Amino acid sequence: MSTDHSRLDGKIAIVTGGTQGLGATIARLFADRGAKGIVICGRNEAKGKAKAEEISAATGTEVVYVKADLGKVEDARNVVHVCDETFGRVDALVNAAAITDRGTILERCRAVGETRIVITHGTDTMAETAGVLGRGLRGKTVVLTGAMIPYTFGSSDGLFNLGTAMAFVQTLGEGVYVAMNGRCFPWDSVRKDKGRGIFESMSAEVK
């Protein structure tokens, strides 16, 4: 059995916002790392189907597109339903859709059945969102990550950070964490030093 926790062999994942941009990059990364099945969702059906076919053809991973407006609860529930019906389970959920309100992110994390969640987030306010989730969420493991240069996620530190976040979310206990540049911090002891462009611990770093 592989001990490389960045691998996703045999896993089933939902990637919201997976039809373009960051979400599509994440879906492709999951496929490249061995995911068995991926459900992507978005509002543009033609673009979504084309992206699903593109990733499937390139990697051999089965990718299913579901048309969804995640502002509608019934659409969000249907995405999970399709994943269950198609693959029999959900192992991972990544929210890459354009949701910026912290209360909405908290409610989504509470509502989904998955207990291990990775959230991609802008780094300037990542610690603040982690704080909202840390104070309001119980019974789940959530890891926030992102890219220090937001608009170049696919070619900067973003994919490395995502890979390490996937490893952390599979191994850490219940709680909310920030994972950046190979380091992982509890939600209540992390801050961004904007001058140096790094995240640093305010107390104990997770080992």
C-alpha positions in Angstrom: 0.0 0.0 0.0 1.3 3.4 -0.9 2.3 5.8 1.9 2.3 8.8 -0.4 -0.6 10.8 1.0 -0.5 13.1 -2.0 -1.8 10.2 -4.1 -5.6 9.8 -4.6 -5.7 6.3 -6.0 -9.2 4.9 -6.2 -10.8 8.0 -4.6 -14.0 9.6 -5.6 -14.2 13.4 -5.5 -16.5 16.3 -6.1 -14.9 19.5 -7.3 -17.3 22.5 -7.4 -16.5 25.1 -10.0 -14.6 22.4 -11.8 -15.6 23.5 -15.3 -13.0 26.2 -15.6 -10.1 28.0 -14.0 -8.9 26.9 -10.6 -11.6 24.2 -10.3 -10.7 22.6 -13.6 -7.0 22.7 -12.6 -7.9 20.9 -9.3 -10.0 18.3 -11.1 -7.2 17.6 -13.5 -4.7 17.3 -10.6 -7.0 14.8 -8.9 -7.2 12.7 -12.1 -3.4 12.8 -12.5 -3.0 11.6 -9.0 -5.1 8.5 -9.4 -8.7 9.5 -8.6 -11.1 6.8 -9.8 -14.0 9.2 -10.4 -14.7 12.9 -10.3 -17.9 14.9 -10.4 -17.5 18.5 -11.6 -20.3 21.1 -11.6 -21.0 24.5 -12.9 -23.7 26.5 -14.7 -22.4 26.3 -18.3 -23.4 22.9 -19.6 -21.4 23.0 -22.9 -18.2 24.1 -21.1 -18.8 21.5 -18.3 -19.3 18.6 -20.6 -16.3 19.6 -22.7 -14.1 19.8 -19.6 -15.2 16.5 -18.3 -14.5 14.8 -21.7 -11.1 16.5 -21.9 -9.9 15.3 -18.5 -11.3 11.8 -19.0 -9.6 11.5 -22.4 -6.2 12.7 -21.0 -6.1 10.7 -17.8 -8.5 7.7 -18.1 -10.4 8.9 -15.0 -14.2 8.9 -15.3 -15.3 12.5 -15.0 -19.0 13.4 -14.8 -20.4 16.9 -15.3 -23.5 18.0 -13.4 -25.2 21.3 -14.2 -25.7 23.2 -11.0 -26.1 26.7 -9.5 -24.7 26.3 -6.0 -26.7 29.2 -4.9 -29.7 26.8 -4.9 -29.7 24.2 -2.1 -31.5 21.6 -4.3 -28.8 21.9 -7.0 -26.0 21.4 -4.4 -27.8 18.3 -3.0 -28.2 16.9 -6.6 -24.5 17.1 -7.2 -23.9 14.8 -4.2 -26.8 12.6 -5.3 -25.3 12.1 -8.7 -21.9 11.3 -7.3 -23.5 8.7 -5.0 -25.5 7.2 -7.8 -22.6 7.1 -10.2 -19.7 6.0 -8.0 -21.4 4.8 -4.8 -19.7 7.2 -2.4 -17.9 10.5 -1.9 -14.4 10.5 -0.5 -13.4 14.1 -1.0 -15.0 17.5 -1.7 -13.2 20.6 -2.9 -15.1 23.8 -3.1 -13.6 25.9 -5.9 -16.8 27.7 -6.7 -17.0 31.5 -6.4 -18.4 31.7 -2.8 -16.8 34.5 -0.8 -19.2 35.0 2.1 -17.7 33.3 5.2 -21.1 32.5 6.6 -22.0 30.8 3.4 -18.8 28.7 3.5 -19.6 27.7 7.1 -23.1 26.7 6.2 -22.0 24.7 3.2 -19.4 22.8 5.3 -22.1 22.0 7.9 -24.6 20.9 5.2 -22.4 18.4 3.2 -22.1 14.8 4.4 -18.4 14.7 3.8 -16.2 14.9 7.0 -12.9 15.8 5.2 -13.0 19.0 3.2 -10.3 21.1 1.3 -11.2 24.7 0.5 -9.2 26.8 -1.9 -9.2 30.4 -0.8 -7.5 33.8 -1.4 -4.6 34.1 1.0 -5.2 37.7 2.2 -8.3 36.7 4.2 -7.7 32.9 4.6 -6.9 33.1 8.3 -10.1 35.1 9.0 -12.2 32.5 7.2 -10.4 29.7 9.1 -11.4 31.5 12.3 -15.1 31.6 11.4 -15.0 27.9 10.5 -12.9 26.9 13.5 -15.3 28.6 15.9 -18.5 27.4 14.2 -17.8 23.9 12.9 -17.6 20.6 14.7 -17.1 17.0 13.7 -15.1 17.7 10.5 -11.6 18.1 9.2 -11.2 21.2 7.0 -8.0 22.4 5.4 -7.8 25.8 3.7 -5.1 26.4 1.1 -4.3 28.7 -1.8 -1.6 30.4 -3.9 0.5 33.4 -2.7 0.1 34.8 -6.2 -3.6 34.3 -6.7 -3.9 34.6 -10.5 -1.3 32.1 -11.3 -2.5 29.1 -9.3 -1.8 26.6 -12.0 1.9 27.7 -12.4 2.9 28.9 -9.0 3.0 27.4 -5.5 -0.7 26.7 -5.7 -0.6 23.1 -6.9 2.1 22.2 -4.4 -0.1 23.7 -1.7 -3.1 21.8 -2.9 -1.2 18.5 -2.9 0.0 19.0 0.7 -3.5 20.1 1.7 -4.9 16.8 0.4 -2.3 14.9 2.4 -3.1 16.9 5.6 -6.8 16.5 5.2 -6.5 12.7 5.1 -4.3 12.4 8.1 -5.2 15.2 10.6 -7.9 14.9 13.3 -11.1 16.9 13.6 -10.5 20.7 13.3 -9.8 23.5 10.9 -6.3 24.2 9.5 -4.4 26.3 7.1 -1.9 24.6 4.9 0.7 26.7 3.0 4.1 25.9 1.6 4.4 22.5 3.3 3.4 23.7 6.7 0.1 23.3 8.5 -1.4 25.5 11.2 -4.4 25.3 13.5 -7.0 27.9 12.7 -6.5 29.7 16.0 -2.7 30.1 15.7 -2.0 31.3 12.2 -1.5 34.7 10.5 -0.2 36.0 7.2 2.8 38.2 7.2 2.0 40.3 4.2 5.3 42.0 4.2 7.2 38.8 3.8 4.5 37.0 1.9 4.4 33.9 4.2 2.1 32.3 6.8 3.5 31.9 10.2 2.5 30.3 13.5 1.2 32.3 16.4 1.9 29.3 18.7 2.2 25.7 17.9 2.6 24.4 14.3 1.0 21.0 13.5 3.8 18.5 13.1 
